[in-house]
Amino acid sequence: MSYDAPNQNGRFGPYGGAFVPEILIPELNALEEAFEQSWADESFLNQYRCLLHSYVGRPTSLTYAERLSHELGRGQIFLKREDLCHSGAHKINNTIGQILIARHMGKTRIIAETGAGQHGVATATIAARFGMTCIIYMGAEDMSRQALNVKRMRLLGAEVRPTTCGSQTLKDATNEAIRDWVSNPRDTFYIIGSVVGPHPYPKMVRTFQSVIGEEVHSQLRQLSSKAVPDVLVACVGGGSNAIGLFYPFIDYQDVTMYGVEAAGEGLHGRHAATLSTGDIGVLHGAMSYLLQDEDGQISLAHSISAGLDYPGVGPEHSWLKDIGRVKYISETDHAALRAVSLLSRTEGIIPALETAHAIAALEKVVNEVDTDSVIVVNCSGRGDKDMQTIMEHDEITTIF
């Protein structure tokens, strides 16, 4: 297999594309041209890599989770420590790349959407670094449960605009960001935070996040007897941290990949497990699997994790599901909370609730692999932002 998606039209099989108002077509075409030119320009690459090293703190560690491995009883589990990135998550890998392209295009105003706040913080961080105007759209519900990140964004100089319609979460924040972009296309650059949206965003974000898997490839050789991992595990909301880990290994057919969605209260209740239960449709400029009702209207998603609380998923994940390259499973809110306790207790690492879904899935994963399998889990973010939510739930409160 030689994986070459997307095609020149931005399609991953039938998924992807650009379903946007006509006014944005020239902007997307200009963005695609600027991205392709920049990625082929050695001076751009040098600046990007320098910022990843000196500002973000890359390469991030690949940590052997000895006590977690022992507790689960099978496999050698390694954690790719994206929680150690400046600003606390993998999101800044992408925001740095996109803001450099925005500057190249002469844009002066940055907008973004955010759910858990980590993309918002990463966007505000790098906008402050370059002295650019920054507006972040965030659902009012997410602003309440992620109040710490709201304060961080404002401290960094960003304007945080609450979205009070619909579920008041990530989907609605994205709607508002797109409305802003349509109204202000000439001076505004929209930094999308995941591998979603119209072409070329899914490909562009994947490219910037692939540094995660590329580092794993080189680091693992120094830490184990295997040149490539046997298993990769990552949580999936929109899907950027997962694609960043998976993409460099897609052509390695012996590497098994697990994407872990949010099952919320269970797949027969409120959840955000798009790939497990969704149908094909169009949302936010791209065709993909979506959570929909019988009339084709977008359903409300639910997850204890604000970053996974989204009724869609990146089009590349939809394609990887269809061709069977990645196994997509799901974990509940309850399981994620238990996983927060598990990783904190065994490794001294408090994970974000997004990451906790991937940790929770390890109990299933280890039972499907050989005893000595090398398993790499993307520790996509740190749990500081989720402490209030964590303390409010019975599964954890006995600790405090």
C-alpha positions in Angstrom: 0.0 0.0 0.0 1.2 3.5 -0.9 -1.1 6.0 0.8 -1.5 9.2 -1.2 -4.7 10.9 0.1 -5.9 13.5 -0.4 -6.2 13.9 -4.2 -5.7 17.2 -5.9 -9.3 18.1 -5.1 -8.8 17.6 -1.4 -10.7 14.3 -1.3 -10.0 11.3 0.9 -12.0 8.8 -1.1 -15.4 10.4 -1.1 -14.7 12.6 1.9 -13.3 16.1 2.3 -13.7 18.7 -0.5 -14.6 22.3 0.0 -18.3 23.0 0.6 -18.2 26.8 1.3 -19.7 30.1 0.2 -18.4 31.3 -3.1 -16.7 34.3 -1.5 -14.3 31.9 0.2 -13.2 29.9 -2.8 -10.5 32.5 -3.9 -9.3 32.6 -0.2 -9.0 28.8 -0.1 -7.2 28.7 -3.4 -4.8 31.3 -2.2 -4.3 29.4 1.0 -3.5 26.2 -0.8 -1.0 28.0 -3.0 0.7 29.7 -0.1 0.9 26.4 1.9 2.4 24.4 -1.0 4.9 27.2 -1.7 5.9 27.6 2.0 6.3 23.9 2.6 8.7 23.7 -0.4 10.6 26.7 0.8 13.7 25.8 2.9 13.7 29.2 4.7 10.1 28.7 5.8 10.9 25.2 7.0 13.9 26.5 8.9 11.8 29.1 10.7 9.1 26.6 11.5 11.5 24.0 12.8 13.4 26.7 14.8 10.2 27.8 16.5 9.2 24.2 17.3 12.6 23.7 19.0 13.2 27.0 20.7 9.6 28.1 21.5 7.5 24.9 21.7 10.2 22.7 23.3 10.4 20.0 20.6 11.2 17.2 20.4 8.9 16.2 23.2 9.8 13.2 25.2 8.8 9.6 24.5 8.4 8.2 28.0 8.3 4.5 29.0 5.3 4.1 31.3 6.7 1.2 33.3 4.2 1.2 36.2 1.2 1.6 33.8 2.6 -1.3 31.7 2.9 -3.5 34.8 -0.6 -2.7 36.0 -2.2 -3.5 32.7 -0.1 -6.7 32.5 0.7 -6.8 28.8 2.7 -4.7 26.4 5.4 -2.0 26.8 3.5 1.3 26.9 5.2 4.5 25.8 3.7 8.0 26.1 4.4 10.6 23.5 4.5 13.7 25.7 2.6 16.4 23.8 1.5 17.6 27.2 5.0 19.0 27.6 4.6 21.4 24.7 4.5 25.1 25.4 0.9 26.0 26.1 0.2 22.4 27.3 -0.9 20.4 24.2 -0.1 19.4 20.6 -2.2 22.3 19.2 0.7 24.7 19.0 2.5 22.6 16.4 -0.3 23.6 14.0 -0.9 27.2 15.1 2.8 28.1 14.5 2.7 26.7 11.0 -0.5 28.5 10.1 0.4 31.9 11.5 3.6 31.8 9.5 1.5 31.3 6.4 -0.9 34.0 7.5 2.1 36.4 7.7 3.3 35.3 4.3 -0.2 36.1 2.8 -0.2 39.5 4.4 -3.1 38.8 6.8 -3.3 41.0 9.8 -6.2 39.5 11.8 -6.4 36.0 13.3 -9.6 34.2 14.2 -10.0 30.7 15.6 -12.6 28.4 17.2 -11.9 26.3 20.4 -13.7 23.7 22.5 -11.4 22.6 25.3 -9.6 25.9 25.0 -6.2 24.4 24.1 -6.4 25.4 20.4 -7.6 28.8 21.6 -4.7 29.1 24.0 -2.2 28.0 21.3 -3.6 30.5 18.8 -3.5 33.3 21.3 0.0 32.3 22.3 1.5 32.5 18.9 -0.6 35.6 17.9 1.0 37.3 21.0 4.4 36.1 19.9 4.0 37.9 16.5 1.9 40.8 17.7 -1.3 40.0 15.7 -4.9 40.8 16.5 -6.6 37.6 17.7 -10.3 36.7 18.2 -11.3 33.3 19.6 -14.9 31.9 19.3 -15.9 29.6 22.1 -19.2 28.1 23.2 -20.6 29.5 26.4 -20.9 26.0 27.9 -17.2 25.4 27.1 -16.2 28.7 28.5 -17.9 27.7 31.8 -16.2 24.3 32.1 -12.8 25.6 30.8 -12.7 28.9 32.6 -8.9 28.6 33.3 -8.2 28.5 29.5 -10.5 31.5 28.9 -8.4 33.5 31.4 -5.2 32.3 29.8 -6.4 33.5 26.3 -7.4 36.9 27.6 -4.1 37.3 29.5 -2.4 36.6 26.2 -4.3 39.5 24.6 -7.0 37.6 22.7 -10.6 38.6 22.6 -12.8 35.6 23.5 -16.3 35.8 22.0 -18.9 33.5 23.6 -21.3 31.5 21.4 -24.7 31.2 23.0 -26.7 29.4 20.4 -27.3 25.6 19.9 -25.3 23.4 22.3 -23.0 26.3 23.1 -20.0 24.1 22.4 -17.4 23.5 19.6 -19.8 23.1 16.7 -21.4 26.4 17.4 -18.1 28.2 18.0 -17.0 26.9 14.6 -20.2 28.2 13.0 -19.5 31.7 14.3 -15.9 31.6 13.2 -16.9 30.8 9.7 -19.5 33.6 9.7 -16.7 36.0 10.7 -14.4 34.7 8.0 -17.1 35.1 5.3 -17.6 38.7 6.4 -13.9 39.6 6.6 -12.0 37.5 4.0 -9.5 40.1 2.9 -7.6 40.7 6.1 -8.6 37.7 8.2 -6.8 34.3 8.5 -8.8 31.5 10.0 -6.6 29.1 12.0 -8.6 25.9 12.1 -7.5 23.7 15.0 -8.0 20.2 13.7 -8.0 18.1 10.5 -11.5 19.3 9.7 -12.9 22.0 7.4 -12.6 22.6 3.7 -9.5 21.7 1.6 -6.7 22.4 2.1 -7.1 22.6 5.9 -7.2 18.8 6.6 -4.0 18.2 4.7 -2.3 21.3 6.0 -3.0 20.6 9.7 -2.0 16.9 9.2 1.3 18.2 7.8 2.1 20.4 10.8 1.0 17.7 13.3 3.0 14.9 11.6 6.0 16.0 13.6 4.5 13.9 16.4 4.8 10.6 14.6 8.1 11.5 12.9 9.6 12.1 16.3 8.2 8.8 17.6 9.8 7.0 14.6 13.3 8.3 15.5 13.0 8.1 19.3 11.7 4.6 19.6 14.9 3.1 18.1 16.8 4.6 21.0 14.4 3.2 23.7 13.4 -0.2 22.5 14.5 -3.1 20.3 11.9 -2.2 17.6 12.3 0.3 14.8 8.5 0.9 14.6 5.8 0.5 17.2 3.4 -2.4 17.1 0.4 -0.3 18.2 -0.5 3.4 18.2 -3.4 4.8 20.3 -4.8 8.3 20.3 -8.1 10.0 21.1 -10.2 11.4 18.2 -12.5 14.4 18.3 -11.7 16.4 15.1 -8.7 14.2 15.0 -5.5 16.2 14.7 -3.4 14.6 17.4 -4.3 11.2 16.1 -3.5 12.0 12.5 -0.2 13.6 13.7 0.7 10.3 15.3 -0.7 7.9 12.7 0.3 9.5 9.4 4.0 8.7 9.4 3.2 5.1 10.0 0.2 4.5 7.6 2.3 2.6 5.1 3.7 0.3 7.8 1.1 -2.4 7.6 2.3 -4.2 10.7 1.5 -1.1 12.8 -2.0 -1.4 14.3 -3.8 1.9 15.0 -6.6 2.7 17.4 -8.6 5.9 17.4 -10.6 6.5 20.5 -13.8 8.5 20.4 -16.0 9.8 23.2 -18.8 7.5 24.1 -20.1 10.0 26.6 -23.0 8.5 28.6 -23.0 5.4 26.3 -23.6 4.8 22.6 -27.4 4.5 23.3 -27.4 7.8 25.2 -25.6 11.2 24.7 -22.2 10.8 23.1 -19.7 12.1 20.5 -18.7 8.8 18.8 -19.1 10.0 15.3 -17.2 7.2 13.5 -18.9 4.5 15.6 -22.5 5.6 15.0 -22.6 8.5 12.5 -23.7 8.8 8.9 -22.2 10.6 5.9 -23.0 14.3 5.5 -21.5 17.8 5.2 -20.5 20.0 8.1 -18.2 23.0 8.3 -17.0 22.8 4.7 -16.2 19.1 4.3 -17.9 15.8 3.7 -17.4 13.3 6.5 -19.2 11.1 9.0 -21.5 13.1 11.3 -23.9 12.6 14.1 -27.4 13.3 12.5 -31.0 12.7 13.3 -33.4 10.9 11.0 -34.1 14.2 9.2 -30.4 14.8 8.5 -30.1 17.6 11.1 -26.9 17.7 13.1 -27.4 16.0 16.5 -26.0 17.5 19.8 -22.8 15.8 20.8 -21.8 15.1 24.4 -18.6 14.3 26.1 -17.2 15.2 29.5 -14.2 16.3 27.5 -14.8 19.7 25.8 -12.2 18.9 23.1 -14.0 15.7 22.0 -17.5 17.2 22.2 -18.0 17.6 18.4 -20.6 15.9 16.1 -18.2 15.5 13.2 -14.7 14.2 12.5 -11.9 14.9 10.1 -12.5 13.5 6.6 -9.3 11.6 6.6 -10.4 9.6 9.6 -13.6 8.7 7.8 -11.6 7.4 4.9 -9.2 5.5 7.2 -12.2 3.9 8.8 -13.7 2.8 5.5 -10.5 1.2 4.2 -9.9 -0.5 7.6 -6.5 1.1 8.2 -7.5 2.4 11.7 -9.7 0.7 14.3 -12.1 3.2 15.9 -13.4 2.4 19.3 -15.0 4.5 22.0 -14.8 5.1 25.8 -17.4 6.6 28.2 -17.1 9.6 30.5 -16.9 7.3 33.4 -14.0 5.3 31.8 -12.1 8.5 31.0 -12.4 9.7 34.6 -11.1 6.3 35.9 -8.2 6.7 33.4 -7.3 10.1 34.8 -6.8 8.4 38.2 -4.9 5.5 36.7 -2.3 7.5 34.8 -1.9 10.0 37.7 -1.4 7.2 40.2 0.9 5.0 38.2 3.1 7.6 36.3 2.7 10.9 38.0 1.1 12.4 34.9 -2.3 14.1 35.1 -3.7 13.8 31.6 -6.3 16.0 29.8 -9.7 14.4 29.7 -9.2 14.0 25.9 -6.0 12.0 26.5 -7.8 10.0 29.2 -10.0 8.4 26.6 -7.0 7.0 24.9 -5.6 5.8 28.3 -9.0 4.2 29.1 -8.9 2.2 25.8 -5.6 0.5 26.8 -7.5 -2.1 28.8 -9.2 -3.2 25.6 -6.1 -2.8 23.4 -3.7 -4.8 25.5 -6.0 -7.8 25.3 -5.8 -7.8 21.5 -2.0 -7.6 21.1 1.0 -9.8 21.9 2.4 -9.7 25.4 5.6 -7.9 24.4 4.0 -5.5 22.0 5.3 -1.9 21.9 2.4 0.5 22.3 2.7 4.2 21.9 -0.1 6.4 23.3 -0.3 10.1 22.3 -0.5 12.1 25.6 -2.1 15.0 23.7 -2.5 17.4 26.6 -2.1 18.0 30.3 -4.9 17.9 32.7 -4.6 21.3 34.4 -7.5 22.8 32.4 -9.8 19.9 33.5 -9.2 19.9 37.2 -12.5 21.6 38.1 -14.5 19.1 36.0 -12.5 16.2 37.4 -13.2 17.3 41.0 -16.9 17.5 40.4 -17.3 13.8 39.7 -17.6 11.0 42.2 -15.2 8.7 40.4 -12.3 11.0 41.5 -13.5 13.1 44.4 -12.5 10.5 47.0 -8.9 11.5 46.2 -9.4 15.2 47.3 
